Amino acid sequence: MKTYNLTELANITDSGEYVLGRADLNTLACYLVYGRLKPGETNRSIKPGAGHEEILCLVKGTAEAVAADGIIKLSTGEALHLRGEEELFLQNTGTEEVIYILAGGHSPDSGHHH
């Protein structure tokens, strides 16, 4: 068992995101993304991709998730579920940093394997 400081790992990336996945965990079963959006930052694409599903959970702040069918306002502790090619764009319209977690894995009926 190993501990990962996701805040520090995300701080050293240009995107403000860190993917805890295959390289760290030595597994294809699951992954976790820790992400940060500065105030006013927009258009962060969230898209699981074919054969994957993700749960987006807002850990800190308020954000808007812009999807094809409208805008969803999210607050701390709220989550939503995406499958496959569903895509949304996360926006920080507030005055404080937004922190979110994406928990992902393979769809059970996708037959998807790496």
C-alpha positions as CSV (number, residue, x, y, z in Angstrom):
1,M,0.0,0.0,0.0
2,K,1.3,3.4,-0.9
3,T,0.2,7.0,-0.2
4,Y,0.1,9.6,-3.0
5,N,0.0,13.4,-2.4
6,L,-2.3,14.3,-5.3
7,T,-2.2,18.0,-4.4
8,E,1.6,18.1,-4.9
9,L,1.5,15.9,-8.0
10,A,-1.2,18.2,-9.6
11,N,0.9,21.3,-8.8
12,I,3.8,20.1,-10.9
13,T,1.6,19.7,-14.1
14,D,0.8,22.4,-16.5
15,S,-2.9,21.2,-16.7
16,G,-3.5,21.2,-12.9
17,E,-4.6,17.6,-13.2
18,Y,-2.8,14.4,-12.1
19,V,-3.9,11.0,-13.3
20,L,-3.3,8.3,-10.7
21,G,-3.5,5.2,-12.9
22,R,-1.6,2.5,-14.7
23,A,1.9,3.9,-14.2
24,D,1.4,4.4,-10.5
25,L,-0.9,1.6,-9.6
26,N,0.2,-1.1,-12.1
27,T,-3.4,-2.0,-12.9
28,L,-5.9,-1.3,-15.7
29,A,-8.9,-1.8,-13.5
30,C,-9.3,1.7,-12.3
31,Y,-7.9,5.3,-12.2
32,L,-8.5,8.5,-10.4
33,V,-7.9,12.1,-11.6
34,Y,-7.3,14.9,-9.2
35,G,-7.9,18.3,-10.8
36,R,-7.8,22.0,-10.0
37,L,-9.4,24.9,-11.8
38,K,-8.4,28.5,-11.0
39,P,-11.1,31.2,-10.7
40,G,-12.3,32.1,-14.2
41,E,-10.7,29.0,-15.8
42,T,-13.0,27.4,-18.3
43,N,-13.4,24.6,-20.9
44,R,-11.7,21.7,-19.0
45,S,-12.8,18.7,-21.0
46,I,-14.2,15.7,-19.1
47,K,-14.7,12.7,-21.3
48,P,-14.3,9.1,-20.2
49,G,-13.8,7.7,-23.8
50,A,-15.0,4.4,-25.3
51,G,-15.3,1.6,-22.9
52,H,-14.9,3.8,-19.8
53,E,-17.1,5.4,-17.2
54,E,-16.3,8.2,-14.8
55,I,-17.8,9.8,-11.7
56,L,-17.0,13.5,-11.3
57,C,-17.2,14.8,-7.8
58,L,-16.6,18.4,-6.8
59,V,-14.5,18.5,-3.7
60,K,-14.2,22.2,-3.3
61,G,-15.9,25.3,-4.8
62,T,-18.7,25.7,-7.3
63,A,-18.5,25.0,-11.0
64,E,-20.6,24.7,-14.1
65,A,-20.6,21.5,-16.2
66,V,-21.4,22.5,-19.8
67,A,-22.9,19.5,-21.7
68,A,-24.6,19.1,-25.0
69,D,-28.0,19.2,-23.3
70,G,-27.4,22.2,-21.0
71,I,-25.5,23.6,-18.1
72,I,-25.4,21.8,-14.7
73,K,-24.4,23.8,-11.7
74,L,-22.3,21.8,-9.2
75,S,-21.4,22.6,-5.6
76,T,-19.0,20.9,-3.1
77,G,-19.9,17.3,-2.6
78,E,-22.1,16.9,-5.7
79,A,-21.3,14.3,-8.3
80,L,-22.3,13.2,-11.8
81,H,-21.8,10.1,-13.9
82,L,-20.5,10.0,-17.5
83,R,-20.3,7.0,-19.9
84,G,-18.1,6.5,-23.0
85,E,-18.2,9.4,-25.4
86,E,-20.3,11.7,-23.2
87,E,-18.4,14.9,-22.8
88,L,-18.7,18.0,-20.7
89,F,-16.6,21.1,-20.1
90,L,-16.0,22.2,-16.5
91,Q,-15.9,25.9,-15.8
92,N,-14.9,27.7,-12.6
93,T,-17.2,30.7,-12.5
94,G,-16.5,31.5,-8.9
95,T,-13.9,33.4,-7.0
96,E,-12.2,30.5,-5.3
97,E,-10.3,27.5,-6.6
98,V,-12.3,24.4,-7.7
99,I,-11.0,21.0,-6.8
100,Y,-12.5,17.9,-8.3
101,I,-12.0,14.1,-8.4
102,L,-12.7,11.8,-11.3
103,A,-13.0,8.1,-10.4
104,G,-13.0,5.9,-13.5
105,G,-12.9,2.4,-14.8
106,H,-14.0,0.1,-17.5
107,S,-17.7,-0.2,-18.4
108,P,-18.8,-3.8,-17.5
109,D,-20.4,-4.5,-20.8
110,S,-17.9,-2.8,-23.1
111,G,-15.5,-5.8,-23.6
112,H,-12.8,-3.1,-23.5
113,H,-9.4,-4.3,-22.6
114,H,-6.0,-2.6,-22.9
